[in-house]
Amino acid sequence: MANMFIQSSRRYSQHTISWAMSYIVMGVPGGSRVNLLITLLLMCACIATATVAGAEYAKYRDPKQPLSRRIGDLLGRMTLAEKIGQMSQIEQANATADIIKKYFIGSVVSGAGSVPAANAPPETWVDMVNGMQRGALSTRLGIPILYGIDAVHGVGNVYKATIFPHNVGLGCTRDPKLAKEIGAAIALEVRATGIPYAFAPCAAVCRDPRWGRCYESFSEDPDVVQRMVTAVISGLQGEGSRPGESFVPGGQRKVAACALHFVGDGGTTDGDKQNGTFHELLRVHMPPYYSAVSQGVSTVMVSFTSWHGVKMHANHFLLTEFLKTRLQFKVRIDRITTPAHADYLLSIKLAIMAGIDMVMIPYTYTEFINGLTKLVQNGHIPMSRIDDAVRRILRVKLTIGLFESPYGSRSLAGELGKKEHRELARESVRRSLVLLKNGKAGDKPLLPLPKNAKGSILVAGSHADDLGSQCGGWTVTWQGVAGNNLTTGTTILGGIRQAVQGHGTDVVYYEKPDAGFMRRNKAHFDYAVVVVGELPYAEAFGDSLNLAIPPPGPSLIWDVCGSVRCVVVLVAGRPLVVEPCLDAVDALVAAWLPGTEGQGVSDVLFGDYGFTGKLARTWFRRVEQLPMNMGDAHYDPLFPFGFGLETQPLKA
C-alpha cells in the first residue's frame, strides 16, 4: 500500500472549494513496487496519539502492531462523520480546539500570512499548534491533526526565520548537496514552530518566465529540477525514506515533505491551461514526481491547472488511471465548475471520485462537510472511495510518527533563524549569483570590486536597501512586502558596508540619483553599484506580459552607468528584459531573490568568493520569443541555458 498522499493546489477564492489540496501517499508493496496513490488531503496540523487511562486495548494505538493492522483497526471504528472530518483541512484562524473536536477535523493549515500573532516567537506557534492538537486528542478516537505550513524557501510565515534564496536561484548552483542541507535546515525551523509538515519542495518545470510562479521552479530543465527536488526531500524528511515508501525518521527534527504541484503547471498557457501532448507531459513535467516518489516524499499537492480543458482536481485519468493504477500515486481540488461554484456538489463529487483524499477548505468547511456527507448518504460517492481516502490519510499520519509524538516542543525554539542556518543561506546566495557581463569591450573586467576605493562608492537603486524585495513572495505574507519592517536580515547595502568596513572607503547611498546629481558628483565616485528589480509577488499576481525592469530602474541605470563605471545587480524572480541597457553597464549580475542574507551578494562582488553560478533557465532577448527553452528550433537567447561567467577569489 502506498504511503504518500496528494494535496491539491490552492486558489484564494471564497466561491470555490478553495485551497483544496491533494497529497499522495506512497509505498512499496512486497518491498519492491512503487505505489503512488492520489490522496486529496490538505493535511495541516500535528497528529496526536490518543491514550486514555483505563481505555480498552486498541490495535491502532499500539506502535508494535503492523501498519496495515493499525489502519484497518482504526478505520473500522470510524463513523462517516469522523471519516469526512479526516478528509477536511481548515485554516488555523478557524481551527479552535472546539471546532476540531466537533467536526473531527483531520488537518489544519497556516496559509501565507496566517499567524497566531504579529511577530509571534516560535514558542507562541508551538502553544497554538499544541492547543489544537489537544482538541483532536480529546475526540472519541483521538486521531491527531496534521498541521502544515508553506516552506518553499524557509518557513516564511514566521518572524525571524531564515529565508533562503528562492528556487530560481538555487537551480543555478546545480548542487544537490547544498539543496539537501537547506532542506534539513528548513525542517528544523519548521519544527521549531511545533509543525510537522512542510509544503515544499516545488517540482514544477517552468517553461515560460511570464508565469508568476516561475521563481518557485528550479529550472526549465527537468533533469535539474529532478535532482534538486530529490535532494530537498532528503533534507526535509531524512535519509530513512525507503524507495517508494514515505517514512520520516529523526523524531521532531524532520518533517513530512510535499511535492508541488502535480502536474504540468510550469508548462501552462496564461498560468492556467495546459494543452501539450501526453509525451511532453511525461518527458518534461513528470520526471521530478517520479524521483520524489522514489525518494519517499510523504505527500504531493495537485495543481489548480487544467489539462486539455479538464481541471487537474477532476482529472480521473491522470490522478487515478495514470497515477494510482499505473504508477500508484496521489492528489487535490480547486475550481472545476464554470462559472465558479455553479454546482458545488458536482465539484465535490468530481474531485473525490477523481482520487483526491483531503480537501483544503479553509473557511467554508461546513458546506464541504455537509455536501460530501449528502453525496455519500445518497449513494453518489461509494463508501469504498471514502475508506480509500481515509486509509491513505491515516497511513501518512502513522508513518511519520504523529500518533506516537503528536505535540511540538518548545525546546527547538533556538533553531529558528540560528546562526548556522543564516550562514548556510549566505553561502546559498553566493553560489546562486550568475555573472552575465564583466567589462565593456576593450576594458578590463570591473569585478571583483576593490574594497579600498580612492574616492567613494555610490550605491543606488530601489532594491539596495530593501529586505522585503530581496525575499520576494511567500515571506511573512502571501505576496511578500517591500521594505525593512517584515523580518530580520541583512540588505545588500548592509552587506556592502560590512564588506568595505576597515578599508577607509566611504559608501554613499542615494536611492534615486538623477542625471543632474551624477553630473555634479561623478568625480567623487570610483564606481557605482546599482540594485534594481521586481517588487514582491506570488502566484497569478506575478504574471507579466512585458517582463520589463520596473521603473525607475531603466532610467536609473542609464543615468548612473552613463557617468561612472557600474555593476547592476538585478533582484528578480526570473529573467527580465535587459538587452536595451546592456551596453551601458560594465557588469551585470543576476541575484534572483536572495532572501534575508544580503551579505552573500557583497561576498562575491568584492572577491571574497568567486562567481560560479550558471543559468538554470534561458535568458531571452524579447518577450515575443517566449516561450523559448534550450533545444527549441527557434533558440536565440541573449544568454543561453548554462551561461555564467566566473571570477576567482581575491587573495587576502
C-alpha positions as CSV (number, residue, x, y, z in Angstrom):
1,M,0.0,0.0,0.0
2,A,1.4,3.4,-1.0
3,N,2.3,5.7,1.9
4,M,2.1,9.1,0.1
5,F,-1.0,11.2,-0.4
6,I,-1.7,14.0,-2.8
7,Q,-2.9,17.5,-2.0
8,S,-4.4,20.0,-4.4
9,S,-3.1,23.5,-5.1
10,R,-4.8,26.5,-3.7
11,R,-6.6,29.4,-5.1
12,Y,-7.7,32.1,-2.6
13,S,-11.4,32.2,-3.5
14,Q,-14.5,32.0,-1.3
15,H,-16.6,30.9,-4.3
16,T,-14.9,27.6,-4.9
17,I,-13.7,24.6,-2.9
18,S,-10.9,26.9,-2.2
19,W,-7.4,26.0,-1.2
20,A,-8.3,22.4,-2.0
21,M,-5.1,20.4,-1.9
22,S,-4.3,16.8,-2.7
23,Y,-1.4,14.7,-1.4
24,I,0.0,11.4,-2.5
25,V,1.0,8.6,-0.1
26,M,3.3,6.0,-1.5
27,G,4.8,2.7,-0.5
28,V,6.3,-0.5,-1.8
29,P,4.0,-3.5,-2.0
30,G,6.1,-6.5,-1.3
31,G,9.1,-4.2,-0.8
32,S,9.6,-3.7,-4.5
33,R,6.8,-2.0,-6.4
34,V,6.4,1.8,-6.1
35,N,2.8,2.6,-5.2
36,L,1.6,6.1,-6.0
37,L,-1.8,6.9,-4.6
38,I,-3.9,10.0,-5.1
39,T,-5.0,11.5,-1.9
40,L,-6.8,14.8,-1.8
41,L,-5.5,15.7,1.6
42,L,-4.7,19.2,2.7
43,M,-3.1,18.0,5.8
44,C,-2.1,20.8,8.0
45,A,-2.0,20.0,11.8
46,C,0.1,17.9,14.1
47,I,-1.1,14.3,14.5
48,A,-1.5,13.1,18.0
49,T,-1.8,9.8,19.9
50,A,-4.9,9.3,22.0
51,T,-4.1,7.3,25.1
52,V,-6.9,7.3,27.6
53,A,-6.3,5.9,31.0
54,G,-8.2,2.7,31.5
55,A,-9.4,2.5,27.9
56,E,-9.7,-0.9,26.2
57,Y,-6.8,-2.1,24.2
58,A,-6.9,-0.8,20.6
59,K,-4.5,-2.1,18.0
60,Y,-4.3,1.3,16.2
61,R,-2.8,2.8,19.4
62,D,-0.1,0.1,19.6
63,P,3.1,1.1,17.7
64,K,4.2,-2.6,17.8
65,Q,1.4,-3.6,15.5
66,P,1.9,-3.8,11.8
67,L,1.0,-0.5,10.0
68,S,-1.8,-2.1,7.9
69,R,-3.4,-3.7,11.0
70,R,-3.3,-0.3,12.9
71,I,-5.0,1.4,9.9
72,G,-7.6,-1.3,9.5
73,D,-8.5,-1.3,13.2
74,L,-8.9,2.4,13.3
75,L,-10.8,2.7,10.1
76,G,-13.2,0.0,11.3
77,R,-14.1,2.1,14.4
78,M,-14.8,5.3,12.5
79,T,-18.2,6.8,11.7
80,L,-18.9,8.6,8.4
81,A,-18.6,11.9,10.2
82,E,-15.2,11.0,11.6
83,K,-14.1,9.9,8.1
84,I,-15.2,13.0,6.4
85,G,-13.6,15.1,9.1
86,Q,-10.3,13.4,8.3
87,M,-10.7,14.5,4.7
88,S,-11.1,18.1,5.7
89,Q,-8.3,20.7,6.1
90,I,-9.1,24.1,7.5
91,E,-7.3,27.4,8.1
92,Q,-5.8,28.0,11.5
93,A,-7.9,31.1,12.0
94,N,-10.9,28.8,12.3
95,A,-9.3,25.9,14.0
96,T,-10.2,26.2,17.6
97,A,-10.0,23.1,19.7
98,D,-13.8,23.0,19.9
99,I,-14.2,23.2,16.1
100,I,-11.6,20.4,15.6
101,K,-13.4,18.3,18.2
102,K,-16.9,19.0,16.8
103,Y,-16.1,18.2,13.2
104,F,-13.3,15.6,13.7
105,I,-11.0,17.8,11.6
106,G,-8.0,15.9,10.2
107,S,-5.7,18.8,9.2
108,V,-5.0,22.4,9.7
109,V,-3.0,24.8,7.5
110,S,-1.4,28.2,8.1
111,G,-1.9,29.8,4.8
112,A,0.6,32.5,3.7
113,G,0.4,35.3,6.3
114,S,-1.7,33.2,8.7
115,V,0.0,33.6,12.1
116,P,-1.0,33.3,15.8
117,A,0.0,36.9,16.3
118,A,2.1,39.6,14.7
119,N,5.8,38.9,15.1
120,A,5.0,35.8,17.1
121,P,8.0,33.9,18.5
122,P,8.3,30.1,17.9
123,E,7.1,29.4,21.4
124,T,3.7,31.0,20.6
125,W,3.4,28.9,17.4
126,V,4.1,25.7,19.4
127,D,1.5,26.6,22.0
128,M,-1.1,27.3,19.3
129,V,-0.5,24.0,17.4
130,N,-0.5,22.0,20.7
131,G,-3.7,23.6,21.8
132,M,-5.4,22.4,18.5
133,Q,-3.8,19.0,19.0
134,R,-5.4,18.7,22.4
135,G,-8.8,19.2,20.8
136,A,-8.1,16.4,18.3
137,L,-6.9,14.1,21.0
138,S,-10.0,14.7,23.1
139,T,-12.2,13.1,20.5
140,R,-13.6,9.6,20.8
141,L,-10.8,8.0,18.8
142,G,-8.1,10.6,19.5
143,I,-6.9,10.9,15.9
144,P,-4.2,13.7,15.8
145,I,-4.3,16.5,13.3
146,L,-1.5,17.1,10.8
147,Y,-0.5,20.8,10.7
148,G,1.1,22.1,7.6
149,I,2.8,25.3,6.5
150,D,4.4,26.8,3.4
151,A,8.1,26.5,3.4
152,V,9.2,27.0,-0.3
153,H,12.3,29.0,0.8
154,G,12.2,28.7,4.5
155,V,9.3,28.8,7.0
156,G,8.4,32.2,5.5
157,N,5.3,32.9,7.7
158,V,7.4,33.0,10.8
159,Y,9.1,36.2,12.1
160,K,12.9,36.0,12.2
161,A,13.0,32.7,10.2
162,T,16.0,32.2,7.9
163,I,14.8,33.0,4.3
164,F,16.8,31.1,1.7
165,P,17.1,32.1,-1.9
166,H,14.1,31.1,-4.0
167,N,14.4,28.0,-6.1
168,V,15.1,30.1,-9.3
169,G,18.4,31.0,-7.8
170,L,19.2,27.6,-6.1
171,G,18.9,25.9,-9.5
172,C,21.9,28.0,-10.7
173,T,24.1,26.2,-8.1
174,R,23.4,22.8,-9.7
175,D,24.3,21.4,-6.2
176,P,22.0,18.7,-4.7
177,K,24.2,18.5,-1.6
178,L,23.6,22.2,-0.9
179,A,19.9,21.7,-1.5
180,K,19.8,18.8,0.9
181,E,21.5,20.9,3.6
182,I,18.9,23.7,3.0
183,G,16.1,21.1,3.3
184,A,17.5,19.9,6.7
185,A,17.8,23.5,8.0
186,I,14.2,24.3,6.9
187,A,12.9,21.2,8.6
188,L,14.5,22.3,11.9
189,E,13.0,25.8,11.6
190,V,9.6,24.3,10.8
191,R,9.8,22.0,13.8
192,A,10.8,25.0,15.9
193,T,7.2,26.1,15.5
194,G,5.7,22.7,16.5
195,I,4.7,22.0,12.9
196,P,5.4,18.5,11.4
197,Y,4.6,19.1,7.8
198,A,6.1,21.5,5.1
199,F,4.6,22.4,1.8
200,A,7.9,22.0,-0.2
201,P,9.7,21.5,-2.5
202,C,8.2,22.8,-5.7
203,A,8.6,20.3,-8.5
204,A,7.3,22.5,-11.3
205,V,9.4,22.8,-14.5
206,C,8.8,26.4,-15.5
207,R,9.0,26.8,-19.3
208,D,7.8,30.4,-19.5
209,P,9.0,33.2,-17.2
210,R,5.9,35.2,-17.8
211,W,4.3,32.8,-15.3
212,G,4.1,34.4,-11.8
213,R,5.3,31.3,-10.0
214,C,8.4,30.8,-12.1
215,Y,10.7,31.7,-9.2
216,E,9.4,28.6,-7.3
217,S,10.8,26.4,-10.0
218,F,14.5,25.3,-10.0
219,S,14.9,25.3,-13.8
220,E,13.4,24.9,-17.3
221,D,15.4,21.6,-17.4
222,P,13.5,18.6,-15.8
223,D,16.9,17.0,-15.0
224,V,18.0,19.9,-12.8
225,V,14.5,20.1,-11.2
226,Q,14.6,16.3,-10.6
227,R,18.0,16.3,-8.8
228,M,17.3,19.4,-6.7
229,V,13.8,18.2,-5.7
230,T,15.1,14.8,-4.6
231,A,17.8,16.4,-2.5
232,V,15.5,18.8,-0.7
233,I,13.1,16.0,0.1
234,S,16.0,14.1,1.6
235,G,16.9,17.1,3.7
236,L,13.4,17.7,4.9
237,Q,12.5,14.1,5.7
238,G,15.9,12.5,6.4
239,E,17.7,9.5,4.9
240,G,15.5,6.9,6.3
241,S,13.0,7.1,3.5
242,R,12.9,3.8,1.6
243,P,12.4,3.9,-2.2
244,G,8.7,4.4,-3.0
245,E,7.7,4.5,0.7
246,S,7.1,7.5,2.8
247,F,9.0,7.4,6.1
248,V,10.2,10.4,8.2
249,P,12.9,9.4,10.7
250,G,14.6,11.7,13.1
251,G,11.7,12.3,15.5
252,Q,11.0,16.0,15.9
253,R,13.9,17.2,13.8
254,K,12.4,16.2,10.4
255,V,9.1,17.0,8.7
256,A,6.9,15.4,6.1
257,A,7.5,16.9,2.7
258,C,5.1,17.8,-0.1
259,A,6.0,17.8,-3.8
260,L,4.2,20.8,-5.5
261,H,2.1,20.9,-7.8
262,F,1.1,17.8,-9.8
263,V,1.4,18.1,-12.8
264,G,2.5,20.4,-15.6
265,D,1.8,23.8,-14.0
266,G,5.1,25.0,-15.2
267,G,4.1,24.4,-18.8
268,T,0.7,26.2,-18.7
269,T,-0.5,29.0,-21.0
270,D,-1.5,32.1,-19.0
271,G,-0.7,30.1,-15.9
272,D,-3.8,28.0,-16.2
273,K,-4.3,25.9,-19.3
274,Q,-2.0,23.0,-20.5
275,N,-2.6,21.6,-24.0
276,G,0.6,19.9,-24.8
277,T,1.0,16.3,-25.8
278,F,1.0,13.5,-23.3
279,H,4.5,12.7,-24.4
280,E,5.6,16.2,-23.5
281,L,3.9,15.9,-20.1
282,L,5.8,12.6,-19.4
283,R,9.1,13.9,-20.8
284,V,9.2,17.4,-19.3
285,H,6.9,17.7,-16.3
286,M,6.5,14.2,-14.8
287,P,10.2,13.2,-14.1
288,P,10.5,15.3,-10.9
289,Y,7.5,13.4,-9.5
290,Y,8.9,10.0,-10.4
291,S,12.0,10.9,-8.4
292,A,10.1,12.5,-5.5
293,V,8.1,9.3,-5.1
294,S,11.2,7.1,-5.3
295,Q,12.7,9.3,-2.6
296,G,9.8,8.6,-0.3
297,V,8.1,12.0,-0.3
298,S,5.2,11.9,2.1
299,T,2.7,13.9,0.0
300,V,2.0,15.5,-3.4
301,M,-0.1,18.6,-3.9
302,V,-2.2,18.8,-7.0
303,S,-2.1,21.7,-9.4
304,F,-5.0,24.1,-9.9
305,T,-4.4,23.9,-13.7
306,S,-6.3,22.2,-16.5
307,W,-5.1,19.5,-18.9
308,H,-6.9,19.8,-22.3
309,G,-9.9,21.5,-20.6
310,V,-10.2,19.2,-17.6
311,K,-9.3,20.6,-14.2
312,M,-6.5,18.6,-12.7
313,H,-8.5,18.1,-9.5
314,A,-11.2,16.4,-11.5
315,N,-8.9,14.5,-13.9
316,H,-9.7,10.9,-13.3
317,F,-7.3,9.7,-16.0
318,L,-4.2,11.5,-14.6
319,L,-5.0,11.1,-10.9
320,T,-6.4,7.6,-10.8
321,E,-5.8,5.7,-14.0
322,F,-2.3,7.0,-14.5
323,L,-1.0,7.9,-11.0
324,K,-3.0,5.4,-8.9
325,T,-3.3,2.5,-11.2
326,R,-0.3,2.7,-13.5
327,L,2.1,4.4,-11.1
328,Q,0.2,4.1,-7.8
329,F,0.4,7.9,-6.9
330,K,-2.0,10.6,-5.2
331,V,-3.8,14.3,-5.3
332,R,-6.4,17.7,-4.5
333,I,-9.2,20.0,-5.9
334,D,-9.8,23.6,-6.8
335,R,-12.1,25.4,-9.3
336,I,-13.7,22.8,-11.5
337,T,-17.1,24.3,-12.3
338,T,-17.6,27.2,-14.7
339,P,-18.6,29.7,-13.5
340,A,-17.1,29.0,-10.1
341,H,-19.4,27.5,-7.6
342,A,-22.1,26.9,-10.2
343,D,-22.6,23.4,-8.9
344,Y,-20.7,22.9,-5.7
345,L,-21.9,19.3,-5.1
346,L,-20.8,18.3,-8.6
347,S,-17.4,19.9,-7.8
348,I,-17.0,17.8,-4.7
349,K,-18.2,14.6,-6.4
350,L,-15.8,15.0,-9.4
351,A,-12.8,15.8,-7.1
352,I,-13.3,12.9,-4.7
353,M,-14.1,10.4,-7.5
354,A,-11.0,11.6,-9.4
355,G,-9.0,10.4,-6.4
356,I,-8.5,13.4,-4.1
357,D,-8.3,12.3,-0.5
358,M,-8.1,15.5,1.5
359,V,-9.6,18.9,0.6
360,M,-8.4,22.3,1.8
361,I,-11.5,24.3,2.6
362,P,-10.1,27.0,5.0
363,Y,-13.3,28.9,5.6
364,T,-16.3,27.1,4.1
365,Y,-15.6,23.7,5.7
366,T,-19.1,23.1,6.9
367,E,-20.5,23.5,3.4
368,F,-17.9,20.9,2.2
369,I,-18.6,18.5,5.1
370,N,-22.4,18.7,4.6
371,G,-22.1,18.3,0.9
372,L,-19.8,15.3,1.0
373,T,-21.9,13.7,3.6
374,K,-25.0,14.1,1.5
375,L,-23.3,12.7,-1.6
376,V,-22.3,9.6,0.4
377,Q,-25.6,9.1,2.0
378,N,-27.4,9.4,-1.4
379,G,-25.1,6.9,-3.0
380,H,-23.4,9.3,-5.4
381,I,-20.0,8.6,-3.8
382,P,-19.4,5.0,-2.6
383,M,-18.2,4.3,0.9
384,S,-15.3,2.4,-0.6
385,R,-13.9,5.7,-2.0
386,I,-14.2,7.4,1.3
387,D,-12.5,4.5,3.1
388,D,-9.7,4.5,0.5
389,A,-9.1,8.3,1.1
390,V,-9.1,8.0,4.9
391,R,-6.9,4.9,4.8
392,R,-4.3,6.9,3.0
393,I,-4.6,9.9,5.3
394,L,-4.2,7.6,8.3
395,R,-1.2,5.9,6.7
396,V,0.6,9.2,6.3
397,K,-0.1,10.2,9.9
398,L,1.0,6.9,11.3
399,T,4.1,6.7,9.0
400,I,5.5,10.0,10.1
401,G,5.0,9.1,13.8
402,L,2.4,11.6,14.8
403,F,0.4,9.1,16.8
404,E,3.4,8.5,19.0
405,S,4.6,12.1,19.1
406,P,1.7,14.4,18.5
407,Y,3.0,17.5,20.2
408,G,5.5,20.1,19.3
409,S,8.4,21.0,21.6
410,R,9.4,24.5,22.8
411,S,13.0,23.1,23.2
412,L,13.6,23.6,19.5
413,A,12.8,27.3,19.5
414,G,16.5,28.2,19.2
415,E,16.6,26.5,15.8
416,L,14.6,29.4,14.2
417,G,17.0,31.8,12.4
418,K,20.0,30.3,14.1
419,K,23.5,31.5,13.0
420,E,24.4,28.2,11.3
421,H,21.3,28.4,9.1
422,R,21.9,32.0,8.2
423,E,25.5,31.1,7.2
424,L,24.1,28.4,5.0
425,A,21.7,30.8,3.4
426,R,24.6,33.3,2.8
427,E,26.6,30.5,1.1
428,S,23.5,29.7,-1.0
429,V,23.3,33.3,-2.1
430,R,26.9,33.4,-3.1
431,R,26.6,30.3,-5.2
432,S,23.3,31.2,-6.9
433,L,24.6,34.5,-8.3
434,V,25.1,34.5,-12.1
435,L,27.6,36.9,-13.7
436,L,26.2,37.9,-17.1
437,K,28.7,40.6,-18.1
438,N,32.0,41.8,-16.7
439,G,33.6,44.7,-18.6
440,K,32.8,46.5,-21.7
441,A,34.6,45.7,-25.0
442,G,38.3,46.7,-24.7
443,D,38.1,47.4,-21.0
444,K,39.3,45.4,-18.0
445,P,36.8,43.5,-16.0
446,L,35.1,45.5,-13.3
447,L,34.6,42.6,-10.9
448,P,35.7,41.8,-8.3
449,L,35.4,45.3,-6.9
450,P,38.2,46.9,-4.9
451,K,37.3,47.4,-1.2
452,N,39.8,50.3,-0.8
453,A,38.4,52.8,-3.2
454,K,40.4,56.0,-3.7
455,G,37.2,58.0,-3.6
456,S,33.7,56.9,-2.6
457,I,31.4,54.1,-3.7
458,L,27.9,55.0,-4.9
459,V,25.1,52.5,-4.0
460,A,21.8,53.3,-5.8
461,G,18.5,51.7,-6.6
462,S,15.2,50.8,-5.0
463,H,16.4,47.3,-4.1
464,A,19.7,48.2,-2.4
465,D,18.2,48.6,1.0
466,D,15.0,46.6,0.8
467,L,14.9,43.3,2.7
468,G,11.4,42.5,1.6
469,S,12.1,42.8,-2.1
470,Q,15.2,40.6,-1.6
471,C,13.0,37.9,-0.1
472,G,10.1,38.1,-2.6
473,G,6.7,36.4,-2.2
474,W,5.8,33.8,0.4
475,T,7.6,35.8,3.0
476,V,5.6,36.7,6.2
477,T,2.7,37.3,3.9
478,W,1.4,35.6,0.8
479,Q,2.6,38.3,-1.7
480,G,5.6,39.4,0.4
481,V,6.1,43.0,1.5
482,A,8.7,45.6,0.3
483,G,10.7,47.4,2.9
484,N,12.6,46.5,6.0
485,N,9.9,46.0,8.6
486,L,8.8,42.4,7.9
487,T,11.6,40.4,9.4
488,T,15.2,40.4,10.3
489,G,18.2,40.0,8.0
490,T,20.8,42.0,6.0
491,T,20.2,44.1,2.9
492,I,22.6,44.2,0.0
493,L,23.5,47.7,1.1
494,G,24.2,46.4,4.6
495,G,26.4,43.7,3.1
496,I,28.4,46.3,1.0
497,R,29.0,48.4,4.1
498,Q,30.2,45.4,6.0
499,A,32.5,44.4,3.2
500,V,34.4,47.7,3.0
501,Q,34.4,48.4,6.7
502,G,38.0,49.0,7.9
503,H,39.3,49.8,4.4
504,G,38.8,53.6,4.6
505,T,36.1,53.5,1.9
506,D,33.1,55.8,2.1
507,V,29.8,54.3,0.9
508,V,27.2,56.8,-0.3
509,Y,23.7,55.6,-0.6
510,Y,21.3,57.5,-2.8
511,E,18.2,55.6,-3.9
512,K,17.3,57.7,-6.9
513,P,20.2,59.8,-8.2
514,D,19.2,61.6,-11.4
515,A,21.3,62.8,-14.3
516,G,21.9,66.2,-12.7
517,F,23.2,64.6,-9.5
518,M,25.5,62.4,-11.4
519,R,26.9,65.3,-13.4
520,R,27.7,67.2,-10.3
521,N,29.1,64.3,-8.3
522,K,30.6,61.7,-10.6
523,A,34.2,62.8,-9.9
524,H,33.7,61.7,-6.3
525,F,32.9,58.0,-7.1
526,D,35.3,55.3,-8.1
527,Y,32.4,53.1,-9.2
528,A,28.7,52.5,-8.5
529,V,26.6,49.5,-7.5
530,V,23.0,49.8,-8.9
531,V,20.5,47.4,-7.4
532,V,17.1,47.3,-9.1
533,G,14.4,44.7,-9.8
534,E,10.9,43.4,-9.2
535,L,8.6,44.1,-6.3
536,P,7.4,41.1,-4.3
537,Y,4.6,39.0,-5.8
538,A,3.1,35.5,-5.7
539,E,1.1,33.3,-8.0
540,A,-1.1,35.0,-10.6
541,F,-0.3,38.4,-9.2
542,G,3.2,38.0,-10.7
543,D,2.0,37.1,-14.2
544,S,3.6,39.5,-16.6
545,L,3.4,40.0,-20.4
546,N,6.3,42.5,-20.7
547,L,8.9,41.3,-18.1
548,A,10.4,44.8,-18.1
549,I,12.5,46.1,-15.2
550,P,10.1,48.2,-13.2
551,P,10.6,52.0,-13.3
552,P,12.7,53.9,-12.4
553,G,15.1,51.0,-12.8
554,P,16.0,51.5,-16.5
555,S,16.4,55.3,-16.3
556,L,18.5,54.9,-13.1
557,I,20.8,52.5,-15.0
558,W,21.3,55.0,-17.8
559,D,21.9,58.0,-15.5
560,V,24.4,56.2,-13.2
561,C,26.1,53.9,-15.6
562,G,26.4,56.7,-18.2
563,S,28.5,58.6,-15.7
564,V,30.7,56.2,-13.8
565,R,31.7,52.5,-14.1
566,C,28.9,50.5,-12.6
567,V,27.7,47.0,-11.8
568,V,24.0,46.4,-12.0
569,V,22.6,43.8,-9.6
570,L,19.2,42.6,-10.7
571,V,16.9,41.3,-7.9
572,A,14.1,39.4,-9.7
573,G,12.3,36.1,-9.7
574,R,13.1,35.5,-13.4
575,P,15.0,36.9,-16.4
576,L,13.8,40.3,-17.4
577,V,14.3,42.5,-20.5
578,V,17.9,43.8,-20.2
579,E,19.2,44.0,-23.7
580,P,18.3,47.7,-24.3
581,C,20.6,48.8,-21.4
582,L,23.2,46.1,-21.6
583,D,25.8,48.2,-23.5
584,A,25.5,50.9,-20.8
585,V,26.6,48.7,-17.9
586,D,30.1,47.5,-17.1
587,A,28.9,44.4,-15.2
588,L,25.6,42.7,-14.8
589,V,24.7,40.2,-12.0
590,A,21.5,38.2,-11.7
591,A,20.9,37.9,-7.9
592,W,17.4,36.4,-8.3
593,L,15.6,36.6,-4.9
594,P,18.4,36.0,-2.4
595,G,16.4,36.1,0.9
596,T,17.5,37.5,4.2
597,E,21.2,37.2,3.9
598,G,22.3,40.0,1.6
599,Q,26.0,39.7,2.6
600,G,26.1,36.8,0.2
601,V,25.9,39.3,-2.7
602,S,28.7,41.5,-1.4
603,D,30.8,38.5,-0.6
604,V,31.1,37.8,-4.3
605,L,31.0,41.4,-5.6
606,F,34.2,42.2,-3.6
607,G,36.0,39.0,-4.4
608,D,35.9,37.1,-1.1
609,Y,34.4,34.4,-3.2
610,G,34.2,33.9,-6.9
611,F,31.2,33.8,-9.2
612,T,30.3,30.2,-10.0
613,G,26.5,30.2,-10.8
614,K,25.2,29.0,-14.2
615,L,21.8,29.9,-15.6
616,A,19.2,27.3,-14.9
617,R,16.9,28.9,-17.4
618,T,17.3,30.7,-20.8
619,W,17.6,34.5,-20.7
620,F,15.6,35.7,-23.6
621,R,16.1,38.9,-25.7
622,R,12.5,39.9,-26.2
623,V,9.2,38.7,-24.7
624,E,8.0,37.9,-28.2
625,Q,10.4,35.0,-28.2
626,L,8.6,33.3,-25.3
627,P,8.2,30.5,-24.5
628,M,11.8,29.6,-25.5
629,N,13.8,26.8,-23.9
630,M,17.0,25.1,-24.7
631,G,16.7,22.7,-27.6
632,D,13.9,24.7,-29.3
633,A,14.3,25.2,-33.1
634,H,14.0,29.0,-32.7
635,Y,16.5,29.2,-29.9
636,D,18.1,32.6,-30.0
637,P,18.8,33.7,-26.4
638,L,20.6,36.7,-25.0
639,F,22.3,34.4,-22.6
640,P,21.8,30.6,-23.2
641,F,20.9,28.0,-20.6
642,G,24.1,27.2,-18.6
643,F,25.8,30.5,-19.2
644,G,27.6,32.2,-16.4
645,L,31.0,34.0,-16.3
646,E,33.4,33.1,-13.5
647,T,35.8,35.0,-11.3
648,Q,38.5,33.9,-8.9
649,P,38.5,34.9,-5.2
650,L,41.0,37.7,-4.4
651,K,43.8,36.6,-2.2
652,A,43.7,38.0,1.3
